Amino acid sequence: MHRVNWPLRKILWAECQRLIRRYIWRMQIHPSARIEPTAYVDRTWPKGVHIEANCYVGEHAVFLTHDMVRGLYLDTVLGAGSVLGARCIVMPGLVIGEGCVIAPGAVVIKDMPARTHAIGNPAAITPL
């Protein structure tokens, strides 16, 4: 997706992280999904990570599947073709529909229907 100008070491690091997430942690991440090396994909409940085809997870984005305060371990789904902006946060147990865009810095606290846009803290959801 955005790897054209990446240095070789960054490409290798991202590929290594993808393999570890997929085969060691057993996260369900489609091979076409692109996750920046600095993004945080929750390892506390790795079974709960579901990232579908052609998704992009931006720099320092947080994708959670657990909440230690409430003792929750929930599946979090990122629909096909969705984009998570830099430093956004997706709370545990949410379903982000296909083709959604989450703006940089947004905090998503509820499910998003397909082809919507989320912006702000807490995120306001509007159609694209």
URFEN-V839854 format. One record per residue. N is the residue number from 1. RES is the residue in one letter. SS is DSSP state (alpha for helix, beta for strand, coil for the rest). PSI is psi as a letter, one per 40 degrees, with the letter a starting at -180 (* if undefined). D_LAST is the distance of its C-alpha to the last C-alpha in Angstrom with 2 decimals. Layout:
# URFEN-V839854
n=N res=RES ss=SS psi=PSI d_last=D_LAST
n=N res=RES ss=SS psi=PSI d_last=D_LAST
This chain:
# URFEN-V839854
n=1 res=M ss=coil psi=c d_last=21.02
n=2 res=H ss=coil psi=f d_last=22.04
n=3 res=R ss=coil psi=e d_last=25.72
n=4 res=V ss=coil psi=d d_last=27.22
n=5 res=N ss=coil psi=e d_last=28.74
n=6 res=W ss=coil psi=i d_last=29.54
n=7 res=P ss=coil psi=i d_last=33.28
n=8 res=L ss=alpha psi=d d_last=34.99
n=9 res=R ss=alpha psi=d d_last=35.65
n=10 res=K ss=alpha psi=d d_last=31.99
n=11 res=I ss=alpha psi=d d_last=31.22
n=12 res=L ss=alpha psi=d d_last=34.18
n=13 res=W ss=alpha psi=d d_last=33.25
n=14 res=A ss=alpha psi=d d_last=29.70
n=15 res=E ss=alpha psi=d d_last=31.24
n=16 res=C ss=alpha psi=d d_last=33.91
n=17 res=Q ss=alpha psi=d d_last=31.46
n=18 res=R ss=alpha psi=d d_last=29.50
n=19 res=L ss=alpha psi=d d_last=32.80
n=20 res=I ss=alpha psi=d d_last=33.96
n=21 res=R ss=alpha psi=d d_last=30.81
n=22 res=R ss=alpha psi=d d_last=30.95
n=23 res=Y ss=alpha psi=d d_last=34.72
n=24 res=I ss=alpha psi=d d_last=36.31
n=25 res=W ss=coil psi=e d_last=33.80
n=26 res=R ss=coil psi=f d_last=32.66
n=27 res=M ss=coil psi=i d_last=28.94
n=28 res=Q ss=beta psi=g d_last=26.82
n=29 res=I ss=beta psi=h d_last=24.92
n=30 res=H ss=coil psi=i d_last=24.17
n=31 res=P ss=coil psi=d d_last=26.05
n=32 res=S ss=coil psi=e d_last=23.08
n=33 res=A ss=coil psi=i d_last=21.24
n=34 res=R ss=beta psi=h d_last=21.79
n=35 res=I ss=beta psi=h d_last=22.76
n=36 res=E ss=coil psi=i d_last=24.05
n=37 res=P ss=coil psi=d d_last=27.69
n=38 res=T ss=coil psi=e d_last=27.17
n=39 res=A ss=coil psi=i d_last=24.49
n=40 res=Y ss=beta psi=h d_last=25.98
n=41 res=V ss=beta psi=h d_last=25.59
n=42 res=D ss=coil psi=h d_last=27.73
n=43 res=R ss=coil psi=e d_last=31.17
n=44 res=T ss=coil psi=d d_last=32.55
n=45 res=W ss=coil psi=g d_last=31.18
n=46 res=P ss=alpha psi=d d_last=30.38
n=47 res=K ss=alpha psi=d d_last=30.34
n=48 res=G ss=alpha psi=e d_last=27.21
n=49 res=V ss=beta psi=h d_last=25.05
n=50 res=H ss=beta psi=h d_last=22.95
n=51 res=I ss=beta psi=h d_last=20.74
n=52 res=E ss=coil psi=a d_last=19.73
n=53 res=A ss=coil psi=i d_last=19.62
n=54 res=N ss=coil psi=f d_last=17.93
n=55 res=C ss=coil psi=i d_last=16.64
n=56 res=Y ss=beta psi=h d_last=17.16
n=57 res=V ss=beta psi=h d_last=18.61
n=58 res=G ss=coil psi=i d_last=19.17
n=59 res=E ss=coil psi=h d_last=22.37
n=60 res=H ss=coil psi=e d_last=23.81
n=61 res=A ss=coil psi=i d_last=20.94
n=62 res=V ss=beta psi=h d_last=22.44
n=63 res=F ss=beta psi=h d_last=21.86
n=64 res=L ss=coil psi=i d_last=24.27
n=65 res=T ss=coil psi=e d_last=26.04
n=66 res=H ss=beta psi=i d_last=28.79
n=67 res=D ss=beta psi=h d_last=29.73
n=68 res=M ss=coil psi=d d_last=33.43
n=69 res=V ss=coil psi=d d_last=33.75
n=70 res=R ss=coil psi=e d_last=32.99
n=71 res=G ss=coil psi=f d_last=34.31
n=72 res=L ss=beta psi=h d_last=31.16
n=73 res=Y ss=beta psi=h d_last=30.49
n=74 res=L ss=coil psi=i d_last=27.31
n=75 res=D ss=coil psi=h d_last=25.23
n=76 res=T ss=beta psi=h d_last=21.85
n=77 res=V ss=beta psi=h d_last=19.51
n=78 res=L ss=beta psi=h d_last=16.82
n=79 res=G ss=coil psi=i d_last=15.20
n=80 res=A ss=coil psi=h d_last=15.48
n=81 res=G ss=coil psi=e d_last=13.44
n=82 res=S ss=coil psi=i d_last=12.05
n=83 res=V ss=beta psi=h d_last=12.65
n=84 res=L ss=beta psi=h d_last=14.58
n=85 res=G ss=coil psi=i d_last=15.22
n=86 res=A ss=coil psi=h d_last=18.81
n=87 res=R ss=coil psi=f d_last=20.64
n=88 res=C ss=coil psi=i d_last=18.01
n=89 res=I ss=beta psi=h d_last=19.58
n=90 res=V ss=beta psi=h d_last=18.72
n=91 res=M ss=coil psi=i d_last=21.36
n=92 res=P ss=coil psi=i d_last=23.49
n=93 res=G ss=coil psi=e d_last=23.00
n=94 res=L ss=coil psi=i d_last=19.22
n=95 res=V ss=beta psi=h d_last=17.18
n=96 res=I ss=beta psi=h d_last=13.88
n=97 res=G ss=coil psi=i d_last=12.31
n=98 res=E ss=coil psi=i d_last=11.77
n=99 res=G ss=coil psi=f d_last=9.21
n=100 res=C ss=coil psi=i d_last=8.12
n=101 res=V ss=beta psi=h d_last=8.34
n=102 res=I ss=beta psi=h d_last=10.93
n=103 res=A ss=coil psi=i d_last=12.03
n=104 res=P ss=coil psi=h d_last=15.76
n=105 res=G ss=coil psi=e d_last=18.00
n=106 res=A ss=coil psi=i d_last=15.76
n=107 res=V ss=beta psi=h d_last=17.76
n=108 res=V ss=beta psi=h d_last=16.11
n=109 res=I ss=coil psi=e d_last=18.56
n=110 res=K ss=coil psi=i d_last=17.07
n=111 res=D ss=coil psi=i d_last=15.49
n=112 res=M ss=beta psi=h d_last=11.77
n=113 res=P ss=coil psi=i d_last=10.77
n=114 res=A ss=coil psi=i d_last=9.39
n=115 res=R ss=coil psi=f d_last=5.92
n=116 res=T ss=beta psi=i d_last=5.00
n=117 res=H ss=beta psi=h d_last=5.73
n=118 res=A ss=beta psi=h d_last=9.42
n=119 res=I ss=beta psi=h d_last=11.65
n=120 res=G ss=coil psi=a d_last=15.31
n=121 res=N ss=beta psi=h d_last=18.38
n=122 res=P ss=coil psi=i d_last=18.02
n=123 res=A ss=coil psi=h d_last=14.28
n=124 res=A ss=beta psi=h d_last=12.30
n=125 res=I ss=beta psi=h d_last=9.39
n=126 res=T ss=beta psi=i d_last=6.51
n=127 res=P ss=beta psi=i d_last=3.81
n=128 res=L ss=coil psi=* d_last=0.00
